[in-house]
């Protein structure tokens, strides 16, 4: 499922990051993040791709942190 505006808001709240910091990490500008969060504009395929990739990596990092660093038997199966 694609990343939703609520996912981005929760991430920002949880991490304390600003929209500008997230935009910088994604290689996009802050207004694109704002428009996505506020539903002002439907995201284009490039934004969907970078958000999905970032949040997939972020989720993997959280799992690794909880389990003591990485997968013990390889990545989970799809």
C-alpha positions in Angstrom: 0.0 0.0 0.0 1.4 3.4 -0.9 2.4 5.8 1.9 -0.5 8.0 3.1 -0.4 11.6 4.3 -1.2 10.3 7.9 1.9 8.0 7.7 4.1 11.1 6.9 2.5 13.1 9.7 3.0 10.3 12.2 6.7 9.9 11.1 7.3 13.7 11.6 5.6 13.7 15.0 7.5 10.5 16.1 10.9 11.7 15.0 10.6 15.4 15.6 11.7 16.0 12.0 10.5 19.1 10.1 8.9 18.8 6.7 12.0 20.6 5.4 14.3 17.9 6.9 12.2 15.1 5.4 12.2 16.9 2.0 16.0 17.2 2.1 16.4 13.5 2.9 14.1 12.6 0.0 15.8 15.0 -2.4 12.6 17.1 -3.0 11.4 20.5 -1.9 9.4 21.1 1.2 6.3 22.5 -0.5 5.8 19.0 -2.2 5.7 17.4 1.3 3.3 20.1 2.6 0.9 19.7 -0.4 1.0 15.9 0.0 0.2 16.0 3.7 -2.6 18.6 3.3 -4.1 16.9 0.3 -3.7 19.9 -1.9 -2.3 18.0 -4.8 -2.2 14.3 -5.7 1.4 13.0 -5.6 3.1 12.3 -8.9 4.7 8.9 -9.5 8.2 10.2 -8.5 7.0 11.4 -5.1 5.1 8.1 -4.5 8.3 6.2 -5.4 10.6 8.2 -3.1 8.1 8.1 -0.2 7.6 4.3 -0.6 11.4 3.7 -0.7 12.1 5.9 2.3 9.4 4.5 4.4 10.3 0.9 3.5 13.9 1.6 4.5 12.7 3.4 7.7 10.5 0.4 8.7 13.4 -2.0 8.1 15.7 0.1 10.3 13.1 0.0 13.1 12.9 -3.8 12.9 16.7 -4.0 12.9 16.9 -1.8 16.0 14.3 -3.9 17.8 15.9 -7.2 17.0 19.5 -6.2 17.7 20.6 -5.3 14.2 19.5 -6.9 11.0 17.9 -10.0 9.9 19.1 -13.3 11.4 18.0 -15.5 8.5 17.7 -13.1 5.6 15.1 -10.6 4.7 11.4 -11.4 5.2 9.6 -13.1 2.3 7.1 -11.1 0.3 
